[in-house]
Amino acid sequence: MMPMGSRRAGDWGGRRGVGRGAIGLDAVGLGAVGLGALLLGCGSTTPATSTASGEPTAVTTKAETTGTPPAGGAILEAPPLPPFTELLESELLARLEAHGLDLASLLGGTPGADNAALARSPNWASVVHVLERDLDELRAADPAAGVSVARFSHRTFDVGFLSSPSARFRLVGVTARLDRRPFDATACGETRLIYRLEYRDPRTRERSPLPATVALEYLAGASADDCADVARRLQLPPGSADERAEWLVGTHGPLGRSRLQRERAQLVVNLQSVRWPSTVRPALGGHAEYILRAFRARADRFEPSALENTPDVPRLLNDTRLRNELRELLRADAARGATERGQLLLPERFLAKRVSSVTPRGLARRANRPFRSLFRAEELQDPGAPTWPGPRLRSAEGYLRRLDELSCPGCHQSRSVAGFHLLGTDDDDLPAGAALAVGSSPHFVADGPRRLDVARAWLEGRAADEAIPFPERGETTGSYGSACGLGDPSFASWTCDAGLECRPYDAPEAERELVGACLPVHPQTGDPCEYGPLAPNVDGRKDGVQGSRDFACKSGEVCNENRVGFPGGMCTASCAGLDEHGRCGALAVLDSFNACLARAEPFGRCVTEHSRPSGLRACSLEVPCRDDYACARSQEGGVCVPPYFLFPLRVDGHVSSAR
């Protein structure tokens, strides 16, 4: 490994122990092996069949790319260690960066470099150039958009952070994705390294993460025949953080530089591009957009590539021939079967290279549903095949929703944390009220056992069920906030746990009998109290609400409404006399908090001096928040708050990148 430069990764991180609600390895390095990982910025498509020109000719199905794991032999002699599916322990990740897995080293820059030095690498400079152009287009089309909180009502990402000496990308997770094997016949899934953008205020040295992630995704193994060997290399031995890091990047580990083959890599970006506060969008509780991009390695730079299963909606709406071609492909048995298994892979000619996902209200927003933006459900029903493959797909509406959840925006807005599935552990140097207690989305956590089973199958010489469930529901029970069925056959099994009922919540009027949310029969602390059907538009900036309804909070609690930043409203109590669902936390007093930021005061002071104690819903890794809320760290544990109440989850109010 190349030695670190003068700026060590640890200089940025404060204390790197596992914080409250963190997912980490235990003392012998074997904890958290049961959790999975998600698309973290959404990959580009990798076709398995193509013409001489490289254009895919047909949808790829599992039958074309997968086989059955071999049995016996060396697999049965493997040591009895479970494989890991992700590494999320802060100390271990810091040591991996010190051993050469920092973003700068992997992109050909100076080891441990800040973003100013990283930007001198042609690899990173090529990515920054594309993102700068994206943000320039956004601002040019919207006179109300800009970086300053004081001057602009639509607050944009400060692109200067991508090449600032005060900023860097910190490794926040490593995921082993053997379950991605069906998507590429030449490998055995993927290895992903996820980095989150952060900066230090030059005046105070306060550190703040930002709502932007970059993931490097590498194909795992030299061929699909290597899956057993790949799985064996995921059996991480016990030891100190440094010992485990050395093993992971060494001869026997899965993260050695010789195995992270750059020519088989892609880079994916998920970046909050703009946020409109609730004062601008009072009916929705605010509005935010996230640029999703994928890049393929080419020589000494990265080039934009097509986003997996994400149709280019504007282009297809203007090209009737191409739209009809996609419709006929989707009506075919091969596409329906692949979609049932969650393993669809569409040809590139239909796909976008840039798309935005929007929050809040997930799949109720048409911008997060590109297939519904193109088709009515009945258009995808093949008259010659009136039945559906099941068990997941039992209706045309179920098929359409399933397609949308296989797209990048649909996946990123399914049981996520404001458009992200992995943000990492927030270290203890971030103040309570500005830090996440849980940096993983509810779907990331719930999907873990399935992904672990795929890795174990290769070790044990058995076949695993590689079918992927709906991201918004997974294989979980109908716990608080889970998606649930309201009558459509595809969602009939999506029931709610005892004490909860399925409510339409924010579903558009035309979809009120499809999917709702599991919510308490009797009101509890943190429940929604002001919601109604969304009036969606292909342009997410034009979404509205058809008529909000007020729902009573329990006695002694008040409803914080959409207009003050609480999507769907939220029942809030005092900190005295909370029930088992409540916990005392703090909420920012937005007017004075924003005024503090506008004066360019340190955000830690603004958080401390301009918040008030409130009784909020308790949350943890095992007890997630409902959609549109994040599990934040309080002095007493995790509490559910709107994500943009957390300073590191919003683009606005941060110190200028020019400082």
Residue pairs with C-beta under 8 A, 6 or more apart in sequence:
1 99
1 100
1 249
1 257
2 100
2 105
2 111
3 111
4 98
4 102
4 111
4 112
5 110
5 111
5 112
5 113
6 112
7 112
7 113
7 114
8 98
8 112
9 94
9 97
9 98
9 102
9 112
9 170
9 171
10 16
10 94
10 98
12 168
12 170
12 198
12 200
12 207
13 90
13 94
13 170
13 207
13 427
13 429
14 207
14 427
14 428
14 429
14 430
15 427
15 428
15 429
16 90
16 91
16 93
16 94
16 427
17 90
17 91
17 427
17 428
18 24
18 89
18 90
18 91
18 425
19 90
19 425
19 426
19 427
19 428
19 435
19 437
19 633
20 437
20 633
20 637
20 638
21 436
21 437
21 438
21 439
21 620
21 621
21 631
21 633
21 637
21 638
22 88
22 89
22 90
22 425
22 438
22 439
23 32
23 35
23 86
23 88
23 425
23 439
23 440
23 445
23 621
24 31
24 32
24 88
24 89
24 90
24 92
24 425
25 31
25 32
25 84
25 87
25 88
25 89
25 92
25 236
25 244
26 32
28 238
29 236
29 237
29 238
29 239
29 244
30 81
30 82
30 236
30 238
32 84
32 86
32 88
32 89
33 82
33 83
33 84
33 85
33 452
34 85
34 448
34 449
34 452
35 85
35 86
35 88
35 440
35 444
35 445
35 448
35 452
36 85
36 86
36 175
36 179
36 444
36 447
36 448
36 449
36 450
36 451
36 452
37 85
37 86
37 173
37 175
37 176
37 177
37 192
37 421
37 422
37 444
37 451
38 411
38 421
38 422
38 441
38 443
38 444
38 447
38 471
39 268
39 308
39 408
39 411
39 412
39 421
40 173
40 175
40 192
40 194
40 213
40 215
40 268
40 270
40 420
40 421
40 422
41 213
41 214
41 215
41 268
41 269
41 270
41 292
41 293
41 294
42 268
42 270
42 292
42 294
42 307
42 308
42 310
42 408
42 411
42 412
43 190
43 217
43 266
43 268
43 294
43 307
43 308
44 266
44 268
44 294
44 295
44 296
44 305
44 306
44 307
44 308
45 56
45 305
45 306
45 307
45 308
45 309
45 345
45 346
45 347
45 348
45 351
46 183
46 184
46 308
46 345
47 56
47 60
47 345
47 347
47 348
48 60
48 64
48 65
48 184
48 185
48 345
49 56
49 57
49 58
49 60
49 64
50 56
50 57
51 57
55 347
55 348
55 349
56 346
56 347
56 348
56 349
57 347
58 329
58 334
58 347
59 329
59 332
59 334
59 335
59 338
59 344
59 345
59 346
59 347
60 183
60 338
60 343
60 344
60 345
61 334
61 337
61 338
61 343
62 182
62 338
62 341
62 343
62 466
64 185
65 181
65 182
65 183
65 184
65 185
65 224
66 181
66 182
66 224
66 466
67 224
68 463
69 227
69 228
69 457
69 458
69 461
69 462
69 463
69 464
70 228
70 461
71 461
71 462
72 461
74 228
74 232
75 228
75 232
75 458
75 459
75 460
75 461
76 461
78 232
78 235
78 459
79 235
81 235
81 236
81 237
82 235
82 452
82 456
83 176
83 231
83 232
83 234
83 235
83 452
83 455
83 456
83 459
84 176
84 234
84 235
84 236
85 175
85 176
85 177
85 234
85 448
85 451
85 452
85 455
86 173
86 174
86 175
86 176
87 93
87 96
87 173
87 174
87 175
87 236
87 248
88 172
88 173
88 422
88 424
88 425
88 439
88 440
89 241
89 425
90 424
90 425
90 427
91 241
92 241
92 244
92 245
93 170
93 171
93 172
93 173
93 174
93 424
94 171
94 241
95 241
95 242
95 244
95 245
96 171
96 174
96 245
96 248
96 249
96 255
97 112
97 170
97 171
98 112
98 245
99 245
99 246
99 248
99 249
100 106
100 111
100 249
100 257
101 171
101 174
101 193
101 249
101 255
102 111
102 112
102 113
102 171
103 118
103 124
103 168
103 169
103 171
103 195
103 214
103 216
104 110
104 111
104 112
104 113
104 117
104 118
104 121
104 124
105 111
105 112
106 193
106 216
106 260
107 118
107 121
107 123
107 124
108 121
108 122
108 123
108 300
109 117
109 118
109 120
109 121
109 123
109 124
110 117
110 118
113 168
114 164
114 165
114 166
114 167
114 168
115 161
115 162
115 163
115 164
115 165
115 167
115 168
115 169
116 163
116 164
116 165
117 165
118 124
118 163
118 168
118 169
119 125
119 128
119 162
119 163
122 300
122 301
123 297
123 300
123 301
123 302
125 301
126 295
126 301
126 302
126 303
127 214
127 267
127 269
127 295
127 302
128 159
128 162
128 163
130 293
130 295
130 304
131 159
131 162
131 269
131 271
131 291
131 293
132 159
132 162
134 273
134 291
134 293
134 354
135 156
135 157
135 159
135 273
138 145
138 156
138 273
138 274
139 145
139 146
139 156
142 154
142 274
144 152
144 153
144 154
145 152
145 154
145 155
145 156
145 274
146 152
146 154
146 155
146 156
147 155
147 156
147 157
147 158
147 652
147 656
148 155
149 155
149 594
149 597
149 598
149 652
149 653
150 598
153 276
153 277
153 279
153 280
154 274
154 275
154 276
154 280
155 274
155 275
155 276
155 277
155 650
155 651
155 652
155 653
156 273
156 274
156 651
157 210
157 212
157 271
157 272
157 273
157 274
157 651
158 651
158 654
158 656
158 657
159 657
160 656
160 657
160 658
161 167
161 197
161 199
161 210
161 212
161 657
162 197
164 199
164 657
164 658
166 199
166 200
166 201
166 202
166 657
166 659
167 197
167 198
167 199
167 200
167 210
167 657
168 197
168 198
168 199
169 195
169 196
169 197
169 198
169 214
170 195
170 196
170 198
170 209
170 424
171 193
171 194
171 195
172 194
172 195
172 196
172 213
172 422
172 423
172 424
172 425
172 439
173 192
173 193
173 194
173 422
173 424
174 191
174 192
174 193
174 194
174 255
175 191
175 192
175 194
175 422
176 189
176 191
176 220
176 230
176 234
176 254
176 455
177 189
177 190
177 191
177 192
177 220
177 451
178 188
178 189
178 220
178 227
178 230
178 231
178 451
178 454
178 455
178 458
179 189
179 450
179 451
179 454
179 466
179 468
180 189
180 190
181 187
181 188
181 189
181 224
181 227
181 454
181 466
182 341
182 343
182 466
183 308
183 343
183 345
184 219
185 224
186 219
186 223
186 224
187 219
187 220
187 221
187 222
187 223
187 224
187 264
188 220
188 221
188 223
188 224
188 226
188 227
188 230
189 219
189 220
189 221
189 227
189 230
190 217
190 218
190 219
190 220
191 217
191 218
191 220
191 254
191 255
191 259
191 260
192 215
192 216
192 217
192 218
193 215
193 216
194 213
194 214
194 215
194 422
194 424
195 213
195 214
195 215
195 216
196 209
196 210
196 212
196 213
196 423
196 424
197 209
197 210
197 212
197 213
197 214
198 207
198 208
198 209
198 210
199 207
199 208
199 210
199 654
199 655
199 657
200 206
200 207
201 207
201 208
201 602
201 603
201 655
201 659
202 655
202 659
203 602
203 655
203 659
204 602
204 604
206 602
206 603
206 604
207 429
207 430
208 430
208 434
208 603
208 647
208 648
208 654
209 423
209 424
209 426
209 430
209 648
210 272
210 648
210 651
210 654
211 271
211 272
211 290
211 418
211 419
211 420
211 648
211 649
211 650
211 651
212 269
212 270
212 271
212 272
213 269
213 270
213 271
213 420
213 422
213 423
214 267
214 268
214 269
215 267
215 268
216 260
216 265
216 266
216 267
217 265
217 266
217 267
217 268
218 259
218 260
218 261
218 264
218 265
219 261
219 264
219 265
220 226
220 230
220 254
220 259
221 227
221 229
221 230
227 458
228 458
228 459
228 461
230 254
230 458
231 455
231 456
231 458
231 459
232 459
233 252
233 253
233 254
234 254
234 455
235 459
236 244
236 247
236 248
236 253
237 244
237 247
238 244
239 247
247 253
248 254
248 255
249 255
249 256
249 257
250 256
262 297
263 297
265 297
266 294
266 295
266 296
266 297
266 305
267 294
267 295
267 297
267 302
268 292
268 293
268 294
268 295
269 291
269 292
269 293
269 294
269 295
270 290
270 291
270 292
270 412
270 419
270 420
271 290
271 291
271 293
272 288
272 289
272 290
272 418
272 419
272 649
272 650
272 651
273 289
273 290
273 291
273 356
273 651
274 288
274 289
274 651
275 286
275 287
275 288
275 289
275 644
275 650
275 651
275 652
276 286
276 287
276 288
277 286
277 565
277 590
277 594
277 644
277 652
278 284
278 285
278 286
278 562
278 563
278 564
278 565
279 563
280 286
280 287
281 287
282 562
282 563
283 544
283 545
283 548
283 562
283 563
284 360
284 361
284 543
284 545
284 562
284 567
285 360
285 562
285 563
285 565
285 566
285 567
285 568
285 628
285 642
286 360
286 565
286 567
286 642
286 644
287 358
287 359
287 360
287 540
287 541
287 543
288 358
288 359
288 360
288 418
288 419
288 644
288 650
289 356
289 357
289 358
289 540
290 356
290 357
290 358
290 359
290 412
290 419
291 354
291 356
292 307
292 310
292 354
292 355
292 356
292 357
292 408
292 409
292 412
293 304
293 307
293 353
293 354
294 304
294 305
294 306
294 307
294 308
294 353
295 302
295 303
295 304
295 305
296 302
296 303
296 305
304 353
304 354
305 353
306 348
306 351
306 352
306 353
307 351
307 352
307 353
307 354
307 355
307 407
307 408
308 345
308 346
308 351
308 406
308 407
308 408
309 344
309 345
309 346
309 351
309 403
309 406
309 407
309 408
310 351
310 352
310 355
310 370
310 407
310 408
310 409
311 326
311 346
311 350
311 351
311 352
311 370
311 371
311 374
311 407
312 350
312 351
312 352
312 353
313 352
313 370
313 373
313 374
313 538
315 322
315 352
316 322
316 323
316 326
316 350
316 374
317 323
317 373
317 374
322 349
322 350
323 374
325 350
326 346
326 350
326 374
327 375
327 379
327 380
329 335
329 346
329 347
330 336
330 339
330 375
330 380
330 403
331 380
331 381
331 382
331 385
332 382
333 382
333 385
335 344
336 382
336 385
336 388
336 389
336 393
336 399
337 389
338 344
338 345
339 393
339 399
339 402
339 403
339 406
340 388
340 389
340 390
340 392
340 393
340 402
340 467
341 466
341 467
341 468
342 402
342 406
342 467
342 468
342 469
342 470
343 466
343 467
343 468
344 403
344 406
352 370
355 370
355 408
355 409
356 367
356 409
356 540
357 367
357 368
357 408
357 409
357 412
357 413
357 419
358 365
358 367
358 368
358 409
358 413
358 540
358 543
359 365
359 413
359 418
359 419
359 628
359 643
360 418
360 567
360 568
360 627
360 628
361 506
361 534
361 543
361 567
361 568
361 627
361 628
362 368
362 413
362 414
362 416
362 472
362 627
362 628
363 369
363 401
363 404
363 405
363 410
363 413
363 414
363 472
363 515
364 506
364 507
364 508
364 511
364 534
364 536
365 413
365 534
365 536
365 540
365 543
366 372
366 373
366 536
366 537
366 538
366 540
366 543
367 373
367 409
367 537
367 538
367 539
367 540
367 543
368 404
368 409
368 410
368 412
368 413
368 540
369 401
369 404
369 407
369 409
369 410
370 404
370 407
370 409
370 410
371 400
371 403
371 404
371 407
372 400
372 401
372 404
373 538
375 400
377 395
377 396
377 397
377 399
377 400
378 396
380 396
380 399
380 400
380 403
381 396
388 394
388 395
388 398
388 399
388 490
392 398
392 402
392 467
392 469
392 470
392 490
393 399
393 402
393 490
394 488
394 489
394 490
394 492
395 488
395 489
395 490
397 488
397 490
397 511
397 514
398 488
398 489
398 490
398 491
399 490
401 470
401 490
401 514
401 515
402 470
402 490
404 410
405 411
405 414
405 470
405 471
405 472
410 471
411 471
412 419
412 420
412 421
413 419
414 443
414 470
414 471
414 472
415 441
415 442
415 443
415 446
415 471
415 472
415 474
415 483
415 624
415 627
416 441
416 442
416 443
417 423
417 436
417 439
417 440
417 441
417 630
417 643
417 649
418 628
418 630
418 643
418 644
418 649
420 441
421 440
421 441
421 443
421 444
422 439
422 440
422 441
422 444
423 436
423 439
423 440
424 439
425 436
425 439
426 435
426 436
426 439
426 633
426 648
430 633
430 648
431 604
431 607
431 608
432 586
432 633
432 634
432 635
433 585
433 586
433 588
433 607
433 608
433 611
433 632
433 633
433 634
433 646
434 603
434 604
434 607
434 646
434 647
434 648
435 632
435 633
435 646
435 648
436 630
436 631
436 632
436 633
436 646
436 648
437 619
437 620
437 631
437 632
437 633
437 634
437 637
437 638
437 639
438 619
438 620
438 621
438 624
438 630
438 631
438 638
440 621
442 481
442 624
442 625
443 471
443 472
443 474
445 621
445 624
446 474
446 475
446 476
447 469
447 471
447 474
447 475
449 475
450 465
450 468
450 469
450 474
450 475
453 464
453 465
454 464
454 466
456 464
457 463
457 464
458 464
469 475
470 483
472 483
472 515
473 482
473 483
473 491
473 494
476 482
477 497
478 484
478 494
478 495
478 496
478 497
478 500
478 502
478 518
479 497
479 500
479 518
479 623
479 624
480 497
480 500
480 518
480 519
480 520
480 623
480 624
480 626
481 517
481 518
481 519
481 624
481 625
481 626
481 627
482 494
482 496
482 517
482 518
483 491
483 494
483 515
483 516
483 517
483 518
484 491
484 494
484 495
484 496
484 502
484 515
484 516
484 517
484 518
485 491
485 492
485 493
485 494
485 495
485 502
485 514
485 515
485 516
486 502
486 504
486 507
486 512
486 513
486 514
486 515
486 516
487 513
487 514
488 513
488 514
488 515
491 514
491 515
494 502
494 515
495 502
496 502
496 518
497 518
499 520
499 521
499 522
500 518
500 519
500 520
500 521
501 518
501 519
501 520
501 521
502 516
502 517
502 518
503 516
503 517
503 519
504 512
504 516
504 533
505 516
505 517
505 519
505 528
505 531
505 568
506 531
506 532
506 533
506 534
506 545
506 568
507 514
507 515
507 516
507 533
507 534
508 533
508 534
508 535
508 536
509 533
509 535
509 546
512 533
517 626
517 627
519 527
519 528
519 626
520 527
522 554
523 529
523 551
523 552
523 553
523 554
523 557
523 571
524 554
524 571
524 579
524 581
524 582
524 617
525 554
525 557
525 571
525 572
525 573
525 578
525 579
525 581
525 582
525 615
525 616
525 617
526 570
526 571
526 572
526 581
526 582
526 616
526 617
526 625
526 626
526 629
526 640
527 551
527 553
527 570
527 571
527 617
528 551
528 568
528 569
528 570
528 571
528 626
529 550
529 551
529 552
529 553
529 559
529 561
529 568
529 569
529 570
529 571
530 548
530 549
530 550
530 551
530 559
530 561
530 562
530 568
530 569
531 548
531 549
531 551
531 568
531 569
532 545
532 546
532 547
532 548
532 549
533 545
533 546
533 547
534 543
534 544
534 545
534 546
535 543
535 544
535 545
535 546
536 543
537 543
537 544
548 562
550 559
550 569
551 569
553 559
553 571
553 572
554 571
556 573
556 574
556 577
557 571
557 572
557 573
557 615
558 571
558 572
559 569
559 570
559 571
559 572
560 566
560 569
560 570
560 571
560 572
560 587
561 569
562 568
562 569
564 590
565 590
565 642
565 644
565 645
566 642
567 628
567 629
567 642
568 626
568 628
570 629
570 640
570 642
572 587
572 614
572 615
572 616
573 582
573 614
573 615
573 616
574 614
574 615
575 584
575 613
575 614
575 615
576 615
578 584
578 615
580 618
581 617
581 618
582 615
582 616
582 617
582 618
583 615
583 616
583 617
583 618
583 634
583 636
583 637
583 638
583 639
584 613
584 614
584 615
584 616
584 634
584 635
584 636
584 639
585 613
585 614
585 615
585 616
585 632
585 634
585 636
585 639
585 641
586 611
586 612
586 613
586 614
586 634
587 611
587 612
587 614
587 616
587 641
587 645
588 607
588 610
588 611
588 645
589 610
589 611
589 612
590 645
592 610
593 606
593 607
593 610
593 611
594 653
596 605
596 606
596 609
596 610
597 603
597 606
597 652
597 653
598 653
600 655
603 647
603 653
603 654
606 647
607 647
616 634
616 639
616 640
616 641
617 625
617 629
617 639
617 640
618 637
618 638
618 639
618 640
619 625
619 631
619 638
619 639
619 640
620 631
620 637
620 638
624 631
625 631
625 640
626 640
628 642
628 643
629 640
629 641
629 642
629 643
630 640
630 641
630 642
630 643
630 646
630 649
631 638
631 639
631 640
632 638
632 639
632 640
632 641
632 645
632 646
643 649
643 650
644 650
647 653
647 654
